[in-house]
Amino acid sequence: MPLPALTTHHLSKAYGPVQAAQDVSLTVQAGQTLALLGPSGCGKSTVLRMVAGLERPDTGRVEVGGRDVTALPPEARHLGLVFQDYALFPHLSVLDNVAYGPRMRGAARAGAHRRAQEALALVNLPELAARKPGQLSGGQAQRVALARALATNSPLLLLDEPLSNLDERLRAELRGDLRDLFTRVGAGVLLVTHDQREALALAGQVAVMRAGQLVQTGVAREVFDRPATAWVAAFLGWPNVLGRGGGQALLVPEDAVRLGEGDAFSVTSRQVTEAGETVTVAHVLGPLTLNLSAREARLLDGAGLRLEVDEGRLRTVADDRG
Ligand SMILES: Nc1ncnc2c1ncn2[C@@H]1O[C@H](COP(=O)(O)OP(=O)(O)OP(=O)(O)O)[C@@H](O)[C@H]1O
């Protein structure tokens, strides 16, 4: 087994009274993308910045490709960084921006330019090499920043909300491109996002963070399908996390509900959506929120809806929503 691209061991960091990260241990294998996911202020950027060397951990260790880099400055860590505030150099051409990493690592000009051309080809922008950053669209600049990270040939890429400044259309387009790109490049990728859809689209693994701590880590699909606690389920967008009292909650997966069969329950609220309707039903288990397609919405009968819940699909978890 090759060495992991990244391992963090028990990383902690406090800013005065705020414990921004606490005992964060995670691993990113080579060729794997891990999304660090959590609400605003939970400490995602703090972890990324400690890995990058932009922030000193109070305790803990960072290893990149098996090498302890905890005491090294950012430029000695050999990472590819795409940060929101990690702007391109405005006075350099796109090509020179992308060639900057290899140049800093001692590559001759011609070699660095060749590497930069390859990286620009990877992000589908070879024709823009001579432009200045000010002559690029937001999406193009984002791709150039990515090419600059790829050109470093680093075993580990760090991306902080890489699609956050883009509109929805570009975001969707780049999402698909990025996934292919990560697969082709074979580096480990640590990605920070607060967008669940983005995490699922880009990453094979996710680590969910809450108030400085990792609360669930694993294969992305499995974490989304089997949240460990009520808080994780609610954060991941599960519509039906029903408090049970006694510190427990019942998780009702959307596909455990069969419509048009069983008893009729009264509908307490209806809201028309783009896809159909979102309704709340007063079920014996508790109020169930259901996202109905336009076709399913036709099953609504006055103020009632017949449905059956497959009880075998329900899970009881700790209710840690507090
Ligand atoms: N330089 C700093 N000085 C003081 N407090 C800080 C500093 N940087 C971050 N914090 C605090 O540490 C906590 C974690 O912040 P961090 O930026 O890591 O969160 P985040 O999950 O990346 O948030 P977002 O998704 O909003 O970017 C927050 O409470 C934040 O206010």
Residues whose N, C-alpha, C, O or C-beta is under 5 A from the ligand:
A	BS01	LIG	Y15 V18 A20 P39 S40 G41 C42 G43 K44 S45 T46 H194
